[in-house]
Amino acid sequence: MTNQQVPKKNTPVSEAQLSRAMLDVAKELFGIQLTKPQLALLVAQNNLETGNRKYMWNWNIGNITHANDKFDYFMGGDKTKNKNGEWVPTTLKFRSYESLNEGVKDYLGNLKQRGSGIVWNAIMKGDPATFSKALKTTKYYEADEADYTKGITSQVSAYNKRDSYESAISNTTPAATTSAPITNTGFLGQVEALIEKFLKAIAEAQQTDLKK
């Protein structure tokens, strides 16, 4: 079944599971082993798009929209700018995937070809500001570049302090195979809570209808 609407379902994953999927797919598609700084950029950007993976729907890693392509789709709410530059609610079609790995393959493939390689080159450098600017240049997001860069930088710093990469690289992280409902669990520490609040605001404000 392709190019048909499917139910919207929540598919959150752990940071280690996402890291492992990205490592596996990058090796499969491009024959490379992502370093921790490179992977930190990808996970950080995903966190901005999905509220630290709690608002990931149908395995859609980067909120990529659907436009009569080979994928099924689900309907989702978002915000975009009108002709006056004001943020307004909208409803869009988003690509739906059958697994985390399928979503990661499309996400990484999307980044690899954006801007004739400028986005992928930024990822290879492992620099948050360069990555954010490349995404902005290729119209991945409408949000203020400084805010988006701040969000990615904060998440990269947090990722580098955790052991998700080490768990994924050692292949001890279980693969994500099932979806689960959003839970109301608290965040660990006040800093984590503040970061989450900021990321949620960015995710709600920034657009996704240009991520084709």
C-alpha positions as CSV (number, residue, x, y, z in Angstrom):
1,M,0.0,0.0,0.0
2,T,1.5,3.4,-1.0
3,N,0.3,6.9,-1.3
4,Q,-2.7,6.3,1.0
5,Q,-3.7,7.8,4.3
6,V,-3.0,5.7,7.4
7,P,-3.8,6.3,11.1
8,K,-1.5,8.6,13.0
9,K,0.3,6.7,15.8
10,N,2.9,7.7,18.4
11,T,6.2,5.9,17.9
12,P,8.7,7.3,20.5
13,V,12.1,5.6,20.9
14,S,15.0,5.9,23.2
15,E,18.0,8.0,22.3
16,A,20.2,4.9,22.2
17,Q,17.7,3.2,19.8
18,L,17.7,6.2,17.5
19,S,21.5,6.3,17.7
20,R,21.8,2.7,16.8
21,A,19.4,2.9,13.9
22,M,21.3,5.9,12.5
23,L,24.6,4.2,12.8
24,D,23.3,1.0,11.1
25,V,21.6,3.0,8.2
26,A,24.6,5.2,7.6
27,K,26.9,2.2,7.3
28,E,24.3,0.4,5.0
29,L,23.6,3.3,2.7
30,F,27.0,5.2,2.7
31,G,29.5,2.7,4.0
32,I,30.6,5.1,6.8
33,Q,30.9,4.9,10.6
34,L,29.4,8.1,12.1
35,T,31.5,9.6,14.8
36,K,29.9,10.9,18.0
37,P,30.1,14.6,17.0
38,Q,28.4,13.7,13.7
39,L,25.7,11.6,15.2
40,A,25.1,14.2,17.9
41,L,24.0,16.6,15.3
42,L,21.5,14.2,13.8
43,V,20.0,13.3,17.1
44,A,19.9,16.9,18.2
45,Q,18.1,18.0,15.1
46,N,15.6,15.1,15.5
47,N,15.0,16.3,19.1
48,L,14.0,19.7,17.8
49,E,11.6,18.2,15.3
50,T,10.0,15.7,17.7
51,G,10.3,17.1,21.2
52,N,13.0,14.7,22.3
53,R,11.3,11.8,20.4
54,K,8.2,11.9,22.5
55,Y,6.2,13.4,19.6
56,M,7.5,11.2,16.8
57,W,4.6,9.9,14.7
58,N,4.7,6.9,12.4
59,W,8.5,6.7,12.6
60,N,8.9,10.1,10.8
61,I,12.3,11.1,12.0
62,G,12.4,14.7,10.7
63,N,8.8,15.5,10.1
64,I,9.2,15.1,6.4
65,T,6.0,16.0,4.5
66,H,4.2,13.9,1.9
67,A,3.7,15.1,-1.7
68,N,2.4,12.2,-3.9
69,D,5.5,10.2,-3.3
70,K,5.9,6.5,-2.8
71,F,5.1,6.7,0.9
72,D,1.8,6.4,2.8
73,Y,0.9,9.4,4.9
74,F,-0.8,10.6,8.0
75,M,-2.5,14.0,8.8
76,G,-0.8,16.1,11.4
77,G,-1.1,19.6,12.8
78,D,1.7,22.2,12.5
79,K,2.4,25.9,12.2
80,T,3.6,27.9,9.2
81,K,4.1,31.5,8.3
82,N,1.4,33.3,6.3
83,K,2.2,36.1,3.8
84,N,2.4,38.6,6.7
85,G,5.1,36.6,8.4
86,E,2.7,35.4,11.2
87,W,2.7,31.9,12.5
88,V,-0.7,30.2,11.9
89,P,-2.0,26.7,12.5
90,T,-2.2,24.4,9.6
91,T,-2.7,20.7,8.8
92,L,-0.3,18.8,6.6
93,K,0.3,15.4,5.2
94,F,3.4,13.7,6.6
95,R,5.2,10.6,5.4
96,S,4.4,7.4,7.3
97,Y,7.0,4.6,7.7
98,E,6.6,1.0,8.8
99,S,9.7,0.9,11.0
100,L,12.3,3.1,12.6
101,N,15.0,2.0,10.1
102,E,12.7,2.9,7.2
103,G,12.2,6.4,8.6
104,V,15.9,6.8,9.3
105,K,16.8,5.7,5.7
106,D,14.5,8.4,4.2
107,Y,15.7,11.0,6.7
108,L,19.4,10.4,6.0
109,G,18.8,10.2,2.3
110,N,17.0,13.5,2.4
111,L,19.9,15.2,4.2
112,K,22.5,13.6,1.9
113,Q,21.0,15.1,-1.2
114,R,20.0,18.5,0.2
115,G,21.7,21.6,-1.4
116,S,24.0,19.5,-3.6
117,G,25.8,18.1,-0.5
118,I,26.1,21.2,1.7
119,V,24.0,19.8,4.5
120,W,25.8,16.4,4.5
121,N,29.2,18.2,4.4
122,A,28.1,20.2,7.5
123,I,27.2,16.9,9.3
124,M,30.6,15.5,8.5
125,K,32.2,18.5,10.1
126,G,30.2,18.0,13.3
127,D,29.6,21.7,13.8
128,P,26.1,22.7,15.1
129,A,26.2,26.3,13.6
130,T,27.3,25.1,10.2
131,F,24.7,22.4,10.2
132,S,21.9,24.8,11.2
133,K,22.9,27.3,8.5
134,A,23.0,24.6,5.9
135,L,19.5,23.5,6.9
136,K,18.3,27.1,6.8
137,T,19.9,27.7,3.4
138,T,18.1,24.6,1.9
139,K,14.8,25.8,3.4
140,Y,14.4,22.9,5.9
141,Y,12.9,25.2,8.5
142,E,11.3,28.7,8.7
143,A,12.2,29.3,12.4
144,D,14.8,31.9,13.3
145,E,18.2,30.6,12.6
146,A,19.7,31.8,15.9
147,D,17.0,30.0,17.9
148,Y,17.3,26.8,15.8
149,T,21.1,26.9,16.2
150,K,20.8,27.4,20.0
151,G,18.5,24.4,20.2
152,I,20.8,22.1,18.2
153,T,23.9,23.3,20.2
154,S,22.1,22.7,23.5
155,Q,21.1,19.2,22.5
156,V,24.5,18.4,21.1
157,S,26.1,19.3,24.4
158,A,23.6,17.2,26.3
159,Y,24.1,14.2,24.0
160,N,27.8,14.3,24.4
161,K,27.4,14.0,28.2
162,R,25.4,10.8,27.9
163,D,26.4,7.3,26.8
164,S,23.8,6.8,24.1
165,Y,26.5,6.7,21.4
166,E,28.6,4.3,23.4
167,S,25.6,2.0,23.9
168,A,24.7,2.1,20.3
169,I,28.3,1.6,19.0
170,S,28.7,-1.5,21.2
171,N,25.5,-2.9,19.7
172,T,24.0,-3.5,23.2
173,T,20.9,-1.3,22.5
174,P,17.7,-3.3,21.6
175,A,16.2,-2.4,18.2
176,A,13.0,-0.4,18.3
177,T,10.2,-2.6,17.0
178,T,7.0,-1.4,18.6
179,S,5.3,1.9,19.2
180,A,4.1,3.1,22.6
181,P,1.8,5.9,23.9
182,I,3.1,9.1,25.2
183,T,3.7,8.9,28.9
184,N,3.7,11.7,31.5
185,T,7.1,10.8,33.0
186,G,9.2,13.6,34.5
187,F,12.5,14.8,33.3
188,L,15.7,14.2,35.1
189,G,16.8,17.5,36.7
190,Q,15.8,21.1,36.2
191,V,18.2,21.6,33.3
192,E,16.7,18.8,31.3
193,A,13.3,20.2,32.0
194,L,14.2,23.7,30.8
195,I,15.8,22.2,27.6
196,E,12.7,20.2,26.9
197,K,10.5,23.3,27.3
198,F,12.7,25.2,24.9
199,L,12.7,22.4,22.4
200,K,9.0,22.0,22.5
201,A,8.5,25.7,21.8
202,I,10.9,25.4,18.8
203,A,9.1,22.3,17.5
204,E,5.7,24.0,17.7
205,A,6.9,27.2,16.1
206,Q,9.0,25.9,13.2
207,Q,7.6,24.8,9.9
208,T,7.9,21.4,8.2
209,D,6.2,21.8,4.8
210,L,9.5,22.5,3.0
211,K,11.2,19.3,4.1
212,K,10.5,17.4,0.8
